[in-house]
Amino acid sequence: ALLPKYINVMRGWLIFAIIGGCATAPCEIQGNAAALLAFLSAYCVFMSPTLAILVCDMRNPPTSAIVFF
């Protein structure tokens, strides 16, 4: 894991939400259809592996976890 001392699951979800939601600049992306399609195809390439890791982590909780959401 990347910096497990500082980034736990909840902080990872928060970082994921901030990067995924705020860093997209929707007013510039939705300017024309070509830019929107290019953005959505590139966004899918980067977010699909991240989402897959998060889903697998939620479906297979570690046995040593005290609290698991």
N, C-alpha and C positions, 0 to 999 in steps of 0.2 A: 504494500500500500504506500501511497505517497504521503509522507509525513503523518503517520498514524498517531503520533503524540499530540498533534494540533488539530487534525481534521478527522472527526468522527463521522458517523453516518448522518446525523442530523445536520452538521455543518456542511457536509458534502451535498445534501439535498438543497440546502440554502444557496450554496455556490452555484449549483446546477440551475436553480430557478432564476438567480440574478443574471447569470450569463445567458441563459436561454430566453429570458423575457425582456431584459432592459438593453442588451447590447445589439439588438436587431435593427434599430432605427426604422420603424414601420413607415414613417412618412416618406422616406427616400426610397424604400423598397417598393411601395405601392404606386410609384410614379408612373410606371408603364407596365404592360403585361410581360414584356421580355425580361425586365429586371426582376419581376416577381417570380417568374418561372425559374430563372437562373438561381435566385436566392433559395427557393424551396428545394431545388434539386441538391444544392450544396449543403443546405441545412440538414437535409435527411441523411446525407453521407456522414456528417459529424455527430448528429444526435442519436442515430440508431444504435451504434455500439454502446454509447453511454447509457441509454435507456435499457438496453439488454442487460448490461452489467447490474444496473440498479434493480431490475425485475428479478434477476437470478439471485441477487443477494437477499431480496425480500422473500422469495419462495423457499430458499434453503438457509434458514437461520443457523448460525453457529451454535453448537451445543453449550458453549461457555458463556453465551450472552445472558445477562441478568434481565435486561429490559429489551424487548424487541417489538417494534411496531409493525 
